Amino acid sequence: MNIKENRASKPVMVNVSNRHIHLCAADAETLFGVGHQLLNIKNLMQPGEFACKETVSIVGKRGQIDSVRILGPLRTITQVEISQTDARKIAVSAPVRPSGVTSNSAPIKIVGPVGTVELKEGCIVAQRHLHMTVADAAFYGIANGELISVSCSGERGLIFQNIIARVSDAMTLECHLDTDEANAAGLKNGALVTIL
């Protein structure tokens, strides 16, 4: 089969990424107390990643959003990921960025049960992305960091462009869209998309 046929023969599962926070150790202790251990309540599809029992509030220039889920494990920097709709709701100028690229991103306040963290930067709208292994990348003919497009069918079917390919053998094949993107296409967790 050629690359186009390969891609059509193996659609990719989508999971919808709701607003969430990745915490560094220092900020986790400020929010939840010294020595607090995050409680894993659900393993996520990407190896080693999990949803935590812990939630916090995020505060912008105009209002706040409560019950924002923490995702583990702890990271080296704190990152808040929200949708464009969330950003407008609380008046935060969150730029679209690849996960982990927080330099000169939006400031935001995080309020936990024990303390508060005031981030000078770290709030983003995560760029849509597709995780894959090295073998997956070879099958699809895609390089790490390449911008790709996927199509979805159905009543609200459409094509998503500018999806960044993230290639690593520490990852599992999965496409991440945020709630705004998924709602626009009528997609739910477990839906399938085709790489174009």
N, C-alpha and C positions, 0 to 999 in steps of 0.2 A: 504493500500500500504506500501511496505518497503521503506527504505530511498532512495535506487537507483531509484525506480519507482517514488517517490516523486520528486526527482531532475529532472528526465527526463520529468515529467509532467508540470513543471513550469520553463521554460527558463528565463534567466535574460537579461534585456536590457543593451547594452553597449553604453557608450558615450565616445567619443575620447577627451582626455585631451591635448589640445595644450599648448605650452609654456605659462606660466603666473606667476604672482607675487602676494603674499599675503603680505600686508604691516602692520607694526605697526604704531601707531599714530604719533610718532616722525618722522619716516622716510617719512610718507605721507606729513607732513608739510614741511620737507626739500625739497622734490621733487616738491610739488605743491603750497606751500605757507601756511602761518599760517592761520588757520581757514577754509581751503579748505575742502569741503564736497565731497566725492566720489559720482558720479552720476550713479545710477543704470540704465542700459539700457536693461538688460535681467535677469530674475530670472533663476537660475539653478535648477536642479532636487533636489539637497540636500536642505532641508528646511533652509531658511535664507541666502543662498549663492546666489551671483549674479555677473554678469559680469559688469564691470564699463566702462564708456566712456573713462576714462583716460588710456593712454598708455605711455610707457617709452622706452628707449633704454638700453640694457645690453651690457657691454663691458668686453671682456676677454683679454687674452694675445695676441690674434691675431684676431683683428676685432671686430665687434659689430653686434647685431641684433636689428633692430628698431621695433617699433609698438608692443611691448610686453604688453599684456592686464593685467590690474590690476583686481583682483577679491576681492569682499567684502564679509563680513564686515571686518573691521580692526581686526588684531590679536595682540597677545602680542609680537611676534617676526616676523621679516621680513624673508620670504622664497621665493626663486626663483626656479621654477620648469621648467626644460628644458628636451629635449630628448638627447639621446646619439649622434644623428646626430648634434644637436645644439652645444653640448659640444665640439665635434671635430672641428666644424666650427670656433669657437672662442677660441679654446685651453683652455678649462676650465676642470679641473679634477673633475667633479661632480660625487659623489658616488651615487649608488642606495640605497635609504633610504625610510622608511615609512614617509609619510607626518608628519611634526612636529619634526622629529629627525634631527636636523641640527648641532649638536655638531661635530666639526672637519670635517665639510663638506667644500666645495670649496669656496674660496673668489671670489667676483665679484663686478663690479661697476655698479650702476644704475644711469642713467642720465635722469632727468625730465626736464620740461620746466622752473623750477625756480632754482633747485639745484641738487646736486649730492650726492649720498650715496655710500660710500666704505664699503662693507661688508667684514669683515675678515673671516666669514663663513656664510653659509646660502643658497648656491646653490646646489641643488640636482637633480638627476633623480628620480622621484617618483616611488616607488615600486608599481607594478600593484596591485590593491585592489578591493574589492567588499563590498559595503555598504549593510547592511541589518538590519531590526528590530529584536528585541528579538523573536517575533513570527516567522519571516522568518527563523531565526537561528534554532529554534526548528523544523520547518517543514523540513528543509534540513539536520538536525542533525549535525550542525556546531557550534563550540565554537568561541568566540571572540579571535582574534589573530591567529587562526588556518591557516595554509597554505593549500590552496586548488588548484584544477585544474579545468579548464573549457575547453570545446571543442566548436569549431565553424565549421560549414559546408561550402560548397561552393567550388568554383574553387581553392581557396588557403586555404582551411580548414586546421586547425591544432589544437593542444592542447597547452594551456598556463598553465604552472606550476608556483608554488611559488606565488600565489595570496593570499594576506593577507586578512582575513575576518575581517571586522570592524563592530561590532554589537552594536547597540544603538537604542533606541526608538526615538532618535532625528534624525535618518537617514531614507532614503528611498531606497528601493531595486534598486541597480544600480552597474554595473561593470565599472571601469575606466581603460582604457588602454591609453598609450600615442600614439603619431602619428607614431612613428617607429613600434610599436607593431601592431597597427591597419592596417597600410599599408602592413605589412608582411602577414596579413591574408585577406586583401581585405575588411576590415570592415569599415562601416560608422556609424555615430550616429544612434541609434535606432536598430542596428543589435541585434540578440539574440544569447546567448551562453548557453550551458548546463553545470551545475555543475556536475563534475564526482565524 
